[in-house]
Every structure is written in structure tokens, then in C-alpha cells.
Amino acid sequence: SEQWICMKNPDETKMRKNASEQETAHIYGRLFGEYSDTQFEDSVRLFYDRFEKWRLFPISWLKGKTCLDAGCGQGRYVVALGRAGVAKAVGIDINDYVLDAARQRRQFASLDNVELRHGSVLKIPYENETFDFVICSGVAHHTPAPRKVFEECTRVLKPGGYIYFAVYGRSLYWRVNGLFRGLTRFISFDKMDTLWRWFRVPANKRYNYLDNLYVPYCFNFTQKEVMGWFSGDYASVQRLEPQEKHFMRFLGTKKSVDTEAGTWEQKKRRPSLSFRPGAPRGGGRGRTSGPGPPSRSLPGVSRLPCSALAWTMSSSPPMTMR
């Protein structure tokens, strides 16, 4: 019933797509809207904790840069980037309620280098090569076309810029989650959320569990699949610690000018993957069809098993700095 992207009627396809986006916006609007300022501040600090833990790149690199959080929700990363001294941090989301609530928080009031605007990650409302750093964390797998989300993030990223991209990994966790998703047809999200409120479950805990049970789409992927997405436009990509099976985090550097060989002469053709929605309430396990990442060796890329931490172009600088 949710396989609207396979329909031939454009009007019906658009109608199903809008309904899916509205349902997702309603769920996250209700969950995020209950965050206290303290809980929000804790989520902002998590950005700096992870940055220090993963040693992505010197945080001083962010100063003066233009950054995007694609699918920003309540805007925690936007605030974190703004405090890091970026020239501008932009957050886009389809949920106007969450964006309006975020603008009222005291954390945003003290920053003049941040912006929140309505926009879909499936069609990011910015020109090509606009941002130096793009974050898309825990978003793409809740859309009908995750690969399209990645391509949009790549499109707006400047050559030489960084992308932090996180999606669900295929594991037993999501098989079990799929079983529980099948039970949600018997009780609505609003009723379940009200029940958890009655038991005084904190907003951040309700968010951690209820979103994956009720959102229309909940895909998961293998590492090899996601690595294949990076193979065309990126000089290097690294999977970050901790390497949890059910959640995968990647940092990629987009190709730029090669000082030894001049500019990249041609854009590598990416393999085409078509997505079909996972069972919205049953399996909850997204799959892909079509060919996977090309089996042939890419220029400058070491042939590594899919469990390797990174594929790194030989001409690129090391991803981890200092």
C-alpha cells in the first residue's frame, strides 16, 4: 500500500508521497516538541563529544565555513556548528512545527550565523556546491529514496568538502524491530505516545524507541552498499567508530583538484540502485534492487573486503588528522 514510487499515476504518487511526509513530520514533531532545554543542550554537547572522540578533522577547520544539516529536526547540530564559529550553519527539515519550536529556544536566540528553513532532503533547496560540510545523520533511511538523499547531499557539497552520513546497518536488531512494527497497526502512534507519557517516559527515551516503530519507512543497509554510493564522487571515505551493526557512520571527502594530475578528468559513473519501500508496518527491513557497487577496481582504490574500515583514494590526504 506504500509502494507509491512504483505507481504510474503521477497524481496518486504525489498524494502518497505527501501523506508519507506528513506522517513522518507529525511523529517527529510530537517527539521533538517535548524536549526540555536541558535535554536539547545535552544533545548539542553530543556533537562536540563525538567530534573529539572520532577526531574527524580539527574543529578549527569549521571557522568561516558554510555548513548544512540535512534533516535537522530540532536543530541540535545547527546550534553546535554555529557555536563552532562557522560563517553560516543551515538546517532544513520538512517539519515546520519542529522548526518553529526550535527558533524559540534560547540556544538559537544567541546565534546570528544559523538559519532554519523548510526543505526536503530529497530535493535540497540550494545550488550545486554550496556547502563546505554536510551532515545527514539518521535521516535518509526514513525516506522513500535513501540513495537520492545521498546524491542530493553530494550535489550541494563543495569539492574538497566533508560529508558526515549515517544510516541504519543491516542486523538482527532491525529484524526484531520489524516484528514490532507489525504490531503497531493495532495501536496508533498518538495512543502509544500518550501511554508512554502516562508512564512518565522522558521525551528523549520516547524518541529513541517510537520513531522506528511508526515512521512509514525504515530502511537498513550493508556497509558494502553504502560504500558503493561514495565510489563515484569521493576521494576517500571512512567508517567511524563505534562500528555498531545496527547504525553506520561515515565520513567522506569529496573529490577536488589533484595537485599532481590536475583536475579530475571525468566523473565516475555511479551504479544505479532503485529503491522500493520496506514493509511499512511489517518487515520494516529496507532492501535494494539492481546492481551493487562495481566489482572492478576503481582507480587509486585498494581492493579491500567489505568489512574494511575505509576505501581511500591514493592521492587523497589521510582522513584522520592529528
Buried (B, 14 or more C-beta within 10 A) or exposed (E): EBEBBEBEEEEEBEEBBEEBBEBBBBBBBBBBBBBEEEBBBBBBEEBEEBBEEBEBBEBEBBEEBBBBBBBBBBBBBBBBBBBBBBEBBBBBBBBEBBBEBBEEBEBBEEBEBBBBEEBBBBEBEBEEBBBBBBBBBBBBBBBBBBBBBBBBBBBBBBBBBBBBBBBBBBBEBBEEBBEEBBEBEEEEBEEBBEEBBEEEBBBBEBBEBBBBBBBBBBBBBBBEBBBBBBBBBBBBBBBBEEEEBBBBBBBBBBBBEBEEEEEBEEEBEBBEBEBBBBBBBBBBBBBBEEEBBBEEEBEBBEEEEEEEBBBBBEBBEEBEEE
